[in-house]
Amino acid sequence: MTSPSSRTLRLLSLLQTHRYWPGPELASRLEVSVRTLRRDVDRLRELGYPVMATRGVDGGYQLAAGAALPPLVVDDEEAVALAVGMQAATQGAVAGIEEPALRALTKVVQVMPPRLRRRVDALRGVTVPSTWGGAPRTDALDPEALIVVAQACRDSERIEFGYTARGADRATRQVEPHRLVPLGRRWYLVAYDLDRHDWRSFRLDRLAEPRRTGARFRPRALPTADAADFVQAGIRNRPSTYTVEALVEAPAEQLAHLARWATIEPLGPDRCLLRMATDDLDWPLLALGSCGAEFEVRSPPELTARVREWGERFLRASGTRAW
């Protein structure tokens, strides 16, 4: 007979596979008596799993929704699917869940056997990530690097990596990682730079071959309210190719979903001014289009031209002639 612990895990896996199991069939699958099955079900309940029982000739068991999410048991195929799906989510496949997806991916990868890691890597190698716009991304992020940095942040462990700053040669950096911040279509690492003795933010697409050193550290106090504020402040102070200003005919609250990437200034109950520093004109155009309101581009002229280009293309797509 198998041990109670392994049998309990097997029971949990079976309950997660089917919505309802007749008692005798479930006991037969586990090769135990109906009485032993009842004790195993009670053990699962003590661990927080809401197992419902139905009495009678057709009585059986099913796993119900509970007040909290208990640990799940997944098979090999499900584990690979979860890892690949969460990697896609960290790349912005679904807006707004990049950071939770990374936390979940870090937990899954930590306990994944090497044979499953190889399958995940193989699937990732033949999968083309989705992109905004028609041109391929040149700043694609290595999921493996993302996982290494996330684990180091979680464990307060120093890391070393190669970094190519804007307009500079690649250099080796050693840092105390603090937090990862998804912003726009990029990830940033907020860390204390041990060589420069100051806080820095690093774009992960410019970071190469991160290596955990094994040296733990006591976390330092960040000079801003949180890591996202630190990254945004650095971006605002960094020279950008374009400074976008647009007047939007909507209350500032309607543009709250853009606050991570832009400054929204109220100009009245139904009008606001959007400001954004960027190197890519397609992103502010997508952001303005998502507002669901009329807008007027104040600067730069290149964005006005891009709006006209997109507008003419959309009119042609709708069968309407542009004048």
C-alpha positions as CSV (number, residue, x, y, z in Angstrom):
1,M,0.0,0.0,0.0
2,T,1.3,3.5,-0.8
3,S,2.1,5.9,2.0
4,P,-0.7,8.3,3.2
5,S,1.2,11.3,1.9
6,S,1.7,10.0,-1.7
7,R,-1.9,8.7,-1.7
8,T,-3.2,12.1,-0.7
9,L,-1.4,13.8,-3.5
10,R,-2.8,11.2,-5.9
11,L,-6.3,11.7,-4.6
12,L,-5.9,15.5,-5.1
13,S,-4.7,15.0,-8.6
14,L,-7.7,12.8,-9.4
15,L,-10.2,15.2,-7.9
16,Q,-8.7,18.0,-10.0
17,T,-9.0,15.9,-13.2
18,H,-12.8,15.2,-13.0
19,R,-15.6,17.3,-11.7
20,Y,-17.2,14.3,-9.9
21,W,-16.0,10.9,-8.8
22,P,-18.3,8.1,-7.5
23,G,-16.9,6.9,-4.2
24,P,-16.3,3.2,-5.2
25,E,-14.6,4.2,-8.5
26,L,-12.3,6.7,-6.7
27,A,-11.4,4.1,-4.0
28,S,-10.6,1.5,-6.8
29,R,-8.3,4.0,-8.6
30,L,-6.4,4.5,-5.4
31,E,-6.5,0.8,-4.5
32,V,-7.8,1.4,-1.0
33,S,-11.0,0.7,0.8
34,V,-13.9,3.2,1.0
35,R,-13.2,3.7,4.6
36,T,-9.5,4.6,3.9
37,L,-10.8,6.9,1.1
38,R,-12.9,8.8,3.6
39,R,-9.9,9.3,5.9
40,D,-7.8,10.6,2.9
41,V,-10.6,13.0,2.0
42,D,-10.7,14.3,5.6
43,R,-6.9,14.8,5.4
44,L,-7.4,17.0,2.3
45,R,-10.0,19.0,4.1
46,E,-7.6,19.7,7.0
47,L,-5.1,21.0,4.4
48,G,-7.7,23.5,3.2
49,Y,-9.1,21.7,0.1
50,P,-13.0,22.0,0.0
51,V,-14.0,18.4,-0.9
52,M,-17.8,18.0,-1.1
53,A,-19.3,14.5,-0.4
54,T,-22.6,13.1,-1.6
55,R,-24.2,10.3,0.3
56,G,-26.3,7.4,-1.1
57,V,-26.0,4.7,-3.7
58,D,-24.6,7.2,-6.2
59,G,-22.6,9.0,-3.6
60,G,-19.2,10.4,-4.4
61,Y,-16.7,13.3,-4.1
62,Q,-15.9,16.5,-5.9
63,L,-13.6,19.4,-5.4
64,A,-15.5,22.7,-4.8
65,A,-14.4,26.3,-5.0
66,G,-13.1,27.5,-1.7
67,A,-12.4,30.9,0.0
68,A,-8.7,30.7,-0.9
69,L,-6.7,29.0,-3.6
70,P,-4.9,25.9,-2.2
71,P,-1.8,24.4,-3.8
72,L,-2.5,22.7,-7.1
73,V,-1.2,19.4,-8.5
74,V,-0.4,19.5,-12.3
75,D,1.0,16.8,-14.6
76,D,4.0,17.3,-16.9
77,E,2.0,18.6,-19.9
78,E,0.1,21.1,-17.7
79,A,3.3,22.3,-16.1
80,V,4.9,23.0,-19.5
81,A,1.8,24.7,-20.7
82,L,1.7,26.9,-17.6
83,A,5.3,27.9,-18.0
84,V,5.0,28.7,-21.7
85,G,1.8,30.7,-21.2
86,M,3.3,32.7,-18.3
87,Q,6.4,33.5,-20.4
88,A,4.1,34.9,-23.0
89,A,2.3,37.0,-20.4
90,T,5.5,38.5,-19.1
91,Q,6.1,39.8,-22.6
92,G,2.8,41.7,-22.5
93,A,0.6,39.2,-24.3
94,V,-2.1,40.3,-21.8
95,A,-1.7,43.9,-20.6
96,G,-1.5,44.5,-16.9
97,I,-0.6,41.0,-15.7
98,E,3.2,41.0,-16.6
99,E,4.4,41.2,-13.0
100,P,2.0,38.6,-11.5
101,A,2.9,36.3,-14.4
102,L,6.6,36.7,-13.7
103,R,6.1,35.8,-10.0
104,A,4.1,32.7,-10.9
105,L,6.7,31.7,-13.6
106,T,9.5,32.0,-11.0
107,K,7.7,29.6,-8.7
108,V,7.0,27.1,-11.4
109,V,10.5,27.1,-12.8
110,Q,12.1,26.7,-9.4
111,V,10.6,23.3,-8.8
112,M,10.4,22.1,-12.5
113,P,12.6,19.0,-13.3
114,P,15.3,19.5,-15.9
115,R,13.5,17.3,-18.4
116,L,10.5,19.7,-18.3
117,R,12.7,22.7,-18.5
118,R,14.2,21.3,-21.7
119,R,10.7,20.9,-23.2
120,V,9.8,24.5,-22.2
121,D,13.0,25.8,-23.8
122,A,12.3,23.8,-27.0
123,L,8.8,25.2,-27.3
124,R,10.0,28.7,-26.6
125,G,12.6,28.3,-29.4
126,V,10.0,27.6,-32.0
127,T,7.4,30.2,-30.8
128,V,7.3,33.7,-32.3
129,P,6.4,36.3,-29.7
130,S,3.6,38.8,-30.6
131,T,4.7,42.4,-31.4
132,W,3.0,45.8,-31.7
133,G,3.3,47.1,-35.2
134,G,4.7,45.4,-38.2
135,A,8.4,45.5,-37.6
136,P,10.1,42.8,-35.4
137,R,11.2,43.8,-32.0
138,T,14.9,44.5,-31.7
139,D,14.8,44.7,-27.9
140,A,13.4,41.2,-27.3
141,L,13.8,40.0,-23.7
142,D,15.4,36.7,-22.8
143,P,12.9,34.9,-20.5
144,E,15.8,33.0,-18.9
145,A,17.4,36.2,-17.9
146,L,14.1,37.5,-16.5
147,I,13.7,34.4,-14.3
148,V,17.3,34.6,-13.0
149,V,16.9,38.3,-12.0
150,A,13.5,37.7,-10.5
151,Q,14.8,34.9,-8.3
152,A,17.7,37.1,-7.2
153,C,15.3,39.9,-6.2
154,R,13.2,37.4,-4.3
155,D,16.1,35.9,-2.4
156,S,18.1,39.2,-1.8
157,E,21.1,37.8,-3.6
158,R,23.7,39.8,-5.5
159,I,24.0,39.3,-9.3
160,E,26.5,40.1,-11.9
161,F,25.8,40.8,-15.6
162,G,27.0,42.5,-18.7
163,Y,25.2,45.8,-19.5
164,T,25.2,48.0,-22.6
165,A,24.0,51.5,-21.6
166,R,22.7,53.9,-24.2
167,G,25.7,55.2,-26.3
168,A,28.2,53.2,-24.3
169,D,30.2,50.0,-24.6
170,R,29.2,46.9,-22.7
171,A,30.5,46.7,-19.1
172,T,30.2,44.3,-16.2
173,R,27.9,45.4,-13.4
174,Q,27.5,43.9,-9.9
175,V,24.3,44.9,-8.1
176,E,22.0,44.3,-5.3
177,P,18.7,43.7,-7.1
178,H,15.6,45.2,-5.5
179,R,12.5,45.0,-7.8
180,L,11.5,44.3,-11.4
181,V,9.2,46.9,-13.0
182,P,7.2,46.3,-16.2
183,L,6.7,49.7,-18.0
184,G,5.3,50.0,-21.4
185,R,6.7,47.2,-23.5
186,R,9.9,46.9,-21.4
187,W,11.1,45.4,-18.1
188,Y,13.4,47.4,-15.8
189,L,15.5,46.2,-12.9
190,V,15.8,48.6,-9.9
191,A,19.0,47.8,-8.1
192,Y,21.8,49.2,-6.0
193,D,25.0,49.5,-8.1
194,L,27.9,48.3,-6.0
195,D,30.5,49.9,-8.4
196,R,28.8,53.3,-8.5
197,H,27.5,53.2,-5.0
198,D,24.1,54.5,-6.0
199,W,20.7,53.3,-7.1
200,R,20.2,52.6,-10.8
201,S,17.5,51.2,-13.2
202,F,18.5,48.8,-15.9
203,R,16.6,47.9,-19.0
204,L,16.5,44.1,-19.1
205,D,16.7,43.9,-22.9
206,R,20.2,45.5,-22.6
207,L,21.3,43.1,-19.8
208,A,23.3,40.0,-20.8
209,E,24.1,36.7,-19.0
210,P,23.0,37.5,-15.5
211,R,24.7,35.3,-12.9
212,R,23.7,34.8,-9.3
213,T,26.8,35.1,-7.1
214,G,25.5,33.4,-4.0
215,A,26.2,36.4,-1.8
216,R,23.2,37.5,0.2
217,F,22.6,41.2,1.3
218,R,20.5,43.2,3.7
219,P,17.9,45.2,1.5
220,R,18.5,48.9,1.5
221,A,15.9,51.6,1.6
222,L,14.9,52.9,-1.8
223,P,15.1,56.7,-2.2
224,T,11.6,56.9,-3.7
225,A,8.1,55.7,-2.7
226,D,8.4,52.5,-4.7
227,A,10.4,51.0,-7.6
228,A,7.9,52.1,-10.3
229,D,8.3,55.7,-9.2
230,F,12.1,55.4,-9.3
231,V,12.0,54.0,-12.9
232,Q,9.5,56.7,-14.1
233,A,11.6,59.5,-12.5
234,G,14.7,58.2,-14.3
235,I,12.8,58.0,-17.7
236,R,11.5,61.6,-17.3
237,N,15.0,62.9,-16.6
238,R,16.6,60.9,-19.5
239,P,16.8,62.6,-22.9
240,S,14.3,61.1,-25.3
241,T,13.9,61.4,-29.1
242,Y,10.3,62.8,-28.8
243,T,8.3,64.8,-26.1
244,V,4.6,64.2,-26.8
245,E,1.9,66.6,-25.8
246,A,-1.7,66.0,-26.7
247,L,-5.0,67.6,-25.6
248,V,-7.6,65.0,-24.8
249,E,-11.3,65.8,-24.5
250,A,-11.9,63.6,-21.5
251,P,-11.6,63.8,-17.7
252,A,-8.2,62.9,-16.3
253,E,-9.7,59.9,-14.6
254,Q,-10.5,58.3,-17.9
255,L,-6.8,58.2,-18.7
256,A,-5.7,56.7,-15.4
257,H,-4.7,53.5,-17.2
258,L,-1.9,55.5,-18.9
259,A,-0.4,56.9,-15.7
260,R,2.5,54.5,-15.7
261,W,3.8,55.8,-19.0
262,A,2.6,59.4,-19.2
263,T,1.8,62.5,-17.1
264,I,-1.9,63.4,-17.1
265,E,-2.7,67.0,-16.2
266,P,-6.4,67.9,-15.6
267,L,-7.5,71.1,-17.5
268,G,-11.1,71.0,-16.3
269,P,-13.9,68.4,-15.7
270,D,-13.8,67.0,-19.2
271,R,-10.4,67.9,-20.6
272,C,-6.8,67.0,-19.8
273,L,-3.2,67.3,-21.2
274,L,-1.2,64.1,-21.8
275,R,2.6,64.4,-21.8
276,M,5.0,61.5,-22.6
277,A,8.7,61.1,-23.4
278,T,9.4,58.4,-25.9
279,D,11.7,57.1,-28.6
280,D,8.8,55.4,-30.5
281,L,5.8,57.3,-32.0
282,D,3.6,54.3,-32.4
283,W,3.3,53.7,-28.7
284,P,1.8,57.2,-27.8
285,L,-0.5,56.9,-30.8
286,L,-1.8,53.5,-29.5
287,A,-2.2,55.1,-26.1
288,L,-4.2,58.0,-27.4
289,G,-6.4,55.7,-29.5
290,S,-7.2,53.7,-26.4
291,C,-8.7,56.8,-24.6
292,G,-12.0,56.6,-26.4
293,A,-12.1,60.4,-26.8
294,E,-11.2,63.2,-29.2
295,F,-7.7,64.4,-29.0
296,E,-5.4,67.0,-30.6
297,V,-1.7,66.5,-31.0
298,R,0.3,69.6,-29.9
299,S,3.8,68.2,-30.4
300,P,5.8,66.9,-32.0
301,P,5.0,67.5,-35.7
302,E,6.2,63.9,-36.5
303,L,3.3,62.5,-34.4
304,T,0.8,64.7,-36.3
305,A,2.1,63.2,-39.5
306,R,1.9,59.7,-38.1
307,V,-1.7,60.3,-37.0
308,R,-2.5,61.5,-40.6
309,E,-0.8,58.4,-42.0
310,W,-2.7,56.0,-39.8
311,G,-6.0,57.8,-40.4
312,E,-5.6,57.6,-44.1
313,R,-4.8,53.9,-43.9
314,F,-7.8,53.2,-41.7
315,L,-10.1,55.1,-44.1
316,R,-8.8,53.1,-47.0
317,A,-9.4,49.9,-45.0
318,S,-13.1,51.0,-44.4
319,G,-13.6,51.7,-48.1
320,T,-13.8,55.5,-47.5
321,R,-11.8,57.7,-49.7
322,A,-9.5,60.2,-47.9
323,W,-9.6,63.8,-49.1
